[in-house]
């Protein structure tokens, strides 16, 4: 009910909340699933967005909402930096504990110009989104630090500032309601924390079948790239974990294919 009976959005939100960075291969991050809900305006963001943040805040150890406006980008101190005079690290907004959840409200964006600091902050956010790293400024040099942050963006159209892994047009059919009691919230907290730590593997036969399906999908749709196929596999692995399974099956893969079919219908 929180997402206005939008089952597709609810499924994608669950996969997003269960995602975590599992591995790094050079600049490629494996396991992340950033999410962009489109179709929001200021009014709907104030209704659904606030309820969503309140719920997420009660489910994860640390969460924060960032109002992504031109003014914010031009003035916020996102980058942690070293003050060599005091010898201390000055905290930036993006100096976050592992497993943090960030929600960006992009409905506040209006026409305007970014200053040099605004451009720098935009690049910091893009880098966080794409590579799960935060650049620290040590005055005489800069150092990228690895992180693991879940990223959700609420926007009117596809975000150009924050390129998410999964874009889902939001289609609610009712107003949001949250009636979860303390015991239910505690169960959800335990579920999310437990499932996110489950290891994942794929049997050789299953992996071969999935590979064959990927090749067939690329043959049918030339626009498909490796990044999208990798996202499908990530979603399938998270889907398996959501059922408490440690091994990916074709059933989980088919579930993700159905989610993708419904999602692409909305994008047309």
RAVEN-V798590 format. One record per helix or strand of 3 or more residues. SS is the DSSP state (h for helix, s for strand). FROM is the first residue (numbers start at 1). LEN is the number of residues. If there is no record, write none. Layout:
BEGIN
SS|FROM|LEN ; SS|FROM|LEN
END
This chain:
BEGIN
h|7|12 ; s|23|3 ; s|28|3 ; s|35|4 ; h|42|18 ; s|63|5 ; h|70|6 ; s|81|3 ; s|88|3 ; s|101|5 ; h|106|3 ; h|116|16 ; s|133|5 ; s|142|5 ; s|150|5 ; s|166|4 ; h|182|15 ; h|204|17 ; h|226|17 ; h|250|18
END
